[in-house]
Amino acid sequence: MANSRWNVMRTSLLGASIVLCGWCGPAQAAGCGVTGSATASTANYDPFNPAGLATTTVTLNLTRINPPGIGMTTRVNFYLKGNDASADGTVIVPISVSGPIQALGTGRNVFINTSAAPPTIAPTVMTPSATNPFLQLDFTGGTGADSATVTFQVSLPPAANFTASTTLGFNAWFACKATGGKLATFDPTATFEQTGTLDNALAFPITVLSALQASYAGSALDFGEVGGLSVAQGQTGPTTPAGNYVRVQSSGPYAVTLASQNAFHLLHPSGAVTDPATTIRYRVRFLGAERDSGTSALPGSIALNQTCARAGVGAAFEDHLPVSATLAEGGMGKAPSPHYTDILTVTVTPLAAQDVAPTACETL
């Protein structure tokens, strides 16, 4: 019996700091709303920690956006959502507000899951409640009294598909009320309202770790009994069945290496890699490339090195990297043994999120 054994090395957790902002853009161009930035001690989020991220406190410095001319934003209603369902389970609770502003809706989670019915925020006369949660901000100051602060408590669920090295942003769905604007030509006290969505509008100073999980899925790369098999020069021998792969989940880019303990020779238990009578040559196809004893003659050396783009977090996003092996010669005339073996080692390593990794390795 000639076969091979497969070994996958697992590594994880490489910090990747992120500089984040608060409301990263106006609620609507030439309209009304708020802008701002967040300040807090950085918290680390490991998407593979089964506990997720415990509650962290963030203070958001808000400045209202006033329409051109003499108009002012007077009220903003908003709630937050994720970019997709993988952020569901996030909790964002405004707990206090200070400055020339009055608020309703503190003490309640204003993050809405993807499939949940959204709160009603327009017209802005609507008020938040336990069954209609959002944050309502009323600016009470006059001209120049444009700034206030809101403190949030934030916790994140485990296995959220957040991307390392990018802003951890949440989409804001808003309605706002203002005076003036285009209507100021006729009546500077007239009011208008706007509604809309801002992608990645609200973000927090949270470091999302570039982390990964990897494992081998499938059966041993086993050629079965090959003692009576002869493979002539230039012919192709048996190939292992399809369906074997390395699975990778990662929040950032990652690197993959492949090494063969015996330089792509199946080895007799008491044989030597340099002895043709005690070795059977084979080749491996992995990440779109083939490696054999001709390309990697040094036992244990790295035969393949590939940098991969982010896979994603969760089974719905993970990369499947197929692997197969093909015999380059048979066992006829070799020293008898029930087992000829080799050990392939795949090492998967998370990379700093700033590293450029354009290759989608699952497509190789």
N, C-alpha and C positions, 0 to 999 in steps of 0.2 A: 504494500500500500504506500503510495507516495502522496503526501499532502503538505499543506502549509498552515501556519498559525498566524493569526492577525492580532495586533495589539494597537490600541488607540490611546495616545497620551492626552489627558485633559488638563487644560489650564484655564484660569479665569482671573478677572479683576485687574484692570490697569486703569488708573485714574486718568480722567480727562476733564480738566477744568473748563467751565463755560462762563462767559461773561454775558449776563442777561439783563434785560430791561423790563419795564413795566408795560404800560400801554405804549406800544412801539409806533403807533401812528395815530392820526386824528380819527375821531369817531366817524367823520365823513368830511371829505374835502369841501371847503367853503361852507360848512354847516355848523353844527354844534356838537358838543361832546366833551371828552376829557383826554388828557395825555399825562404821562408820568413815568416814574422809574422806581424800581424796588430796591430796598436795602435790607440786608440781614447777613448774619454769619452763614457761610456756605454749608449746606447739608449735602451729604453724599447719598445717592440712590443707586443701589445695586438691583437691577431688575430680576436677578436670580435669587435674591434673598426671600425666602418664603414668608417673611414678616412684612415685606414691602418697606415703605418709609414711614417711620413713626411721625407724629405730629411735629411740624416745625413752624415757627412764627415768622411772618414776613410783613414788613411795613411798606406800603405803597404810597409814594408821594404823588398826589394828583394835582394837575393844573387844568382848569377848564379851557376849552377852545371856544372863543367867542366869534360870532359872525363878523364879517367886515363892517366897518362903520361904528355905530354906537350900540350895536346889539350885544347881548350877553346870554350865555347858556345859563338856564335857571334850574333845570332838572335833567337827570340822566337815570334811566332804569337799565340794568343789564344783568345777564347771567352768563355762565361759561360752559363750553362744551369742548371735548377733545377733537383731535383731527380724525379719529376713527374709534371704533368700539374697543380697541385695546386699552384705552385710557379709562374705560368705565370702572367705577369703584373709587375714583379720585374723590377726595373730600376737600372743599375749599370754603371755609367759613369766615366771613368778616366778623370780627369780634369788637372792634372799636373804631370810632371816627373822631378826628379832632380838627379844629380850624373853623373858618366861617362857613359852616355847612351843617345841615341836619340830615340824618339818615334813618331809613326804615329798612328792616330786613336783616339786621345784624343777628348773630347767633344761630343762623340757619345755613345749611349747605347750599351754595349757589352754583355748584357744578351739577350739570344735568347729564345723565347717561344718554347714550345715543338713541336707545329705543324708548326712552321715557317721554311722556307727554311734556312738552315745554311749558313753562309758565307764560301767562299773558302779561306782556309788558307795555303794550300800546292799546289805547292812547296812554300818555304818561299820567293821567289821573288815576290809573290803576295803582293799587298799593299791594305790597308783598304780604304774604300770610304763610301759615304752615303748609297749606295746600297749593300755594302759588309763590314759591320761593325765588326771590331775586333781590338785588340791592338797589335801593332808591336813594339817590343823592340830590338834595336840594341845596343849591348855593345861595346863601343868605346875604353875602356881602355885596357892596357896590363895586364901582369901577376900581380895578387894582386888587381887589380881595379875591384872587383867583385860585389860591392854593389851599390844599387840605391834605390830610393823611388818613389812610385806612390801614388797619392792621388785620391781617388774615392768619388763620391757622390752616396749614396745608398738610395733608397726608396722602401718600400714593400707594396704590395696590401693588402686590407682587406681579411679576411677569407682564408689566405694561410695556408695550412696544415703542418705548421712547428711544430716540436716536442720540447716541453720544456725540458730543462736539457741536450740537446745534441747540438753539434756544428751546428750552422746555416751555413751549407756548400753548396757550389754550385759546380757542376761538370765542370771541365776545359777541353776543347777540344783544343789541341795544335799541332803545328808543330814547330820544332826547327832545327837550323843549327849549326854545330860545326866543329872545325878543330881537327886533330889528332885522338885520340882514337886508334882503332885497326889498322887504316891505317897509324899511325905514324911510324910503322916499315919500311914502304916504302917511305912515304912522309909526314913529319909533317905538311905541309901546305895544304894537301888534306882535303877536306870537306866532311861531310856526313849530311844527314837529317833524322829526325825521326818524326812520328806522333803518336798520342795516345789520351787517355782520362784518366783523374784523377778524381775519385769519391770524392766528398766533399773536393776538393783541396783548394778552396778559401773560407775563412770564415771571419766573421766580429764580433767585440765586441758588439754584440746586445743581450740584455736579452729578451728572448721569455718568456712571462708570462705564468705560469701554470694557465689557465683560462678555464671556461666552460659556457655553456648554457644548461638549462634543462627545459623540459615542459612535461605535460601529453597529450598524444594523444589518442583519443577514446571517448567513451561515459561514462556516470556515471555507476558505478557498482551497477546496480539496479536489484533486484530480482522480481520486480513486485508485484502483489497482492498475499500475503501468508497467509491471515487470515484464510482460510480453510485448510491450509496445515499442515499435521502432519508428522514428520520425526522420525522414531523409532530409538532407540539406536543402533548404528552401521551402520545405513543406510546413504546414501549420498543424500543430498538435491539438489535443483537446483544450477547450476553453471552459473556465468555471461558469456555472449558471448565472444568468442575469439576476438583478434584484438585490445585489449587495452594495452597500453604500456607507459613507461616513455622514452622519447628520450633524449639522452645526446650527446653533442659535447664537446670535451675537447682536449686541447693541451698537457695535462699531465695526470697523474693518478688522480683518484678521489675516494671519499668515499661516500657510500650511507647508510642512516639509514631509518628505517620504524617504525612508532609509530601509535598506535590506541588511539583515545581520550577516548573511552569507553572499552578498553581492549578487543576488538573484540566482542563486543555486539552491535547489533542494539537496540537503546534505545527509549522508549516511551517519548514524549516531556516532560511529568511531572514525568517520572519514575526515578528509581535509579539503578545503575549498579549492586547493590547487591540484587535486587528484581527480582526473576525469572519470575514473572508475568508481568513485564514491559520491559523485554529484550529478544532478540532473538540471540542466539549464531551463529557465522559464522567463517570461516577460510579464510585466504588469502594465495595464492601462489605467491611468488615474489623472483627473483634471485635464483631460484632452491630450495627454502625452503618454508615450510608451517608454518604459525603462527596462533594461536587461543588463546582462553581464558585460555587454559590449559598451554600453553607455556609462556604467558605474561599476568599475572593476574592483574598487576598494571596499572590502566588507565594512558595513556599518556607516559608510559615508552618506551624506545627504545626496540623494539622487534627483530630487525634484524640490523646487522652492517656488511657491506661488503666493502672491498677495491678493487677497480677495476683498471685494466690497462687502459692506454690512449685510448680514443674512436677515436679521430681524429676530424678534423675541416672541416665542410662542410657536406651537406646532403648525399653525397656519402660515407662518412666515419662514420657517427654517429652511436651510439649504440641504439638499441631498446630493452628495458628491459620489457618483458611481465608481466602482472599482471592479476590475476583472483581471484574471491571469490566464495565460496561455502557455502550454508546454512548447519548448523549443527543441526538445529531444525526448526520446522514450527511455524506459528503464531496461530495455534489452541489453544484456552484456554487462550491466552494473553489478556491483557487490550486493548480494541479497540482503534485504532487511524489510521488516514490516512497516517501517516508517522512514521516509526521507522528509525532512522538514526545513523550513526557513521561518524567520520571524520578520514581518514587515512592521515598521513603526511609523505611524503618522502622528506628527506633533502639530497641534492647532493652538495658535497663540494670539490673544487679543492685541491689537495695535493701538497706539495713541490715536485719539479720534481725529487729530489734525493731519494724520498721514493720508496721502492720496491713494485710493485703491479703486481704480475704475473697473476692474474685472469682476463681472458677475460670475463667480466660479460655478454656480449650479448649471450654467449654460455650456460649460466646457465639455 
